[in-house]
Structures are given as C-alpha cells and as structure tokens.
Amino acid sequence: MTTLAKRSLTAKAGLPLFVLTLTASLAFSGSAEAQEAGGLLGDLAQGLNNAAPGSDAAASLSGRIIQLIALMTVLSIAPGVLVVMTSFTRFVIVFSMLRSALGLNQTPPNMVLSAMALFMTFFVMQPVFDDAWTGGLRPLLNNTVTEEQALVRIGAPFKAFMFANTRPKDLKLFADLVRDNEAEQNAEPAPETPAPATAEEASWRTLVPAFMISELRRAFTIGFLIYLPFIAIDLIVASVLMSAGMMMLPPVMISLPFKVIFFVLIDGWYMLAGSMMQSYVAYGGGG
C-alpha cells in the first residue's frame, strides 16, 4: 500500500473522532456557564467513580449531585411557585382589569403588564428572597447545613409572608377541610380546632391555597374600585349622545379618550402601583 493510501485511510478513520470532538467542543463553547456546568458534571462523575463506597467523599459527592438535581427541579417549577407564593397574582390581575376598564384591548400588551407585575413582585418580595438566601441557600452551598435543614430555612420566610397576608377566615376554611378529611379517613369525629395563630403552626397544605384565594379576593376588590370611575364616564358619555340624538355613534369610541386622559391626569399608574405595594403587610410584621 502506498504512503498516500495509508494517509487517506488514516484520515478517514480519524474523521469520526474529529467530528465528535468538534461537536462536543461546539456544544460546550456556547457560554461560560455551559462550560462550567459540563466541568462540574465531569468532576462529580469522576469523583464519584473514584470514591470508595460508604466513604465521606462519596457521601459528599452524592450530596452535591442531590443539590444539583434539586436546583434543576426548583428552576423548572419556579414559574408556578412565583404565581402561588408571591404577590404576582394580585398585580397581574389588577393590571388586566385596569386595561379592560379603560377599554383598551391590547394596550399595554400582555408582555408589558407581565413584566411590570414581575418587577413589582421582586420589589415587594425582596426581603423574603434575602432571608431565604442568607438563612437557607447560602449555608447549603457552603455545606454548613443539610438539605433538610436548608429546605425548612428557605421556606420559612415565604410562610411568614403568606401568613401575614392571608385572611384568618380563608386559612380556617382549609384547616377545617383537612380536619374533616382526616376524620373521614379515621372514621371518627375530629375535635374543633382553631385557625393557626402563627406561620409555624400553619402547614403548606392549608397556607398556600388560603393565600391564593385571599390574593384573588383582594385583586377583584381593587379591580371593582378601578371600574367605578370609568363606568361613570361611560354613562355620562352615553347620556350626552342619546340626548343629542346621536344614537348610531358608539359611546365607547367617544368615552375612550376621556378615560385615558382622566387616568393620565390623576397620575393613575403612580397611585395604583404605590397603593398595591403598600397594601401588603410588611414581611415579619403582623396585622
């Protein structure tokens, strides 16, 4: 076989390996975060293979893998957690009702309203996020607490915030439902229990749905108050048009600019955003 043929076969044999290497390099060269994630997974896998079963090193590496899986799980359910355990629900509902009251179909667009509600949620929830980070997540990353202890510490600020902004009536409703369900399973009557007095006494099973219906009630109450002045403008415009004999002219077409300029003149966005953020009980406070 000639030297040229040998080089050709060598090049053909090395082509798949080169393609695989190039593909892997491109896959991990998209960002610095991807490279760090790939290196972390490789180090964890290599360390877990080299560690003796039952040793402290294997336990530490297993804990790291569990933390990584838990982090991925939290990131996947973060949107749902944001909706049910923060102030996002109230903000987005009120903004949607405001747009309907003004008679504007797609202005502001949904993306703008959602972004505004999101950043206002971050503003209100900032103390809760800080306490969850300093009390639970940072010690977990520093290996000073276990996963179970970190989970309790991370959830405690959220429980305190939700409990402070939940009506006792709503909380007692779900507590009674849980009690009745347990009584049916045990086939014996359950004694009457009062509503939880502190956030530690409230369970996640009762606190989260109670907080949600409390938020929905407050959001619809605010929306009703927002609708009243705009309905008055619609009635005035409709009465003027009917008295002038212009029944074929849609009242909404005439009242829309008046509602918009009325909302601008009273500085509606300033008043609405400020009142909604002040409507939340301060984190850690009561009443």
ABEGO torsion letter per residue (X at the ends): XBAAAAAAAAAAAAAAAAAAAAAAAAAAAABAAAAAAAAAAAAAAAAAAABBBGBAAAAAAAAAAAAAAAAAAAAAAAAAAAAAABAAAAAAAAAAAAAAAAGBAAOBBAAAAAAAAAAAAAAAAAAAAAAAAAAAAAAAAAGABBAAAAAAAAAAAAAAAAAAABBAAAAAAAAAAAAAAAAAAAGBBBBBBBBBABAAABBAAAAAAAAAAAAAAAAAAAAAAAAAAAAAAAAAAAAAAAAAGBAABBAAAAAAAAAAAAAAAAGAAAAAAAAAAAABBBBGBBX
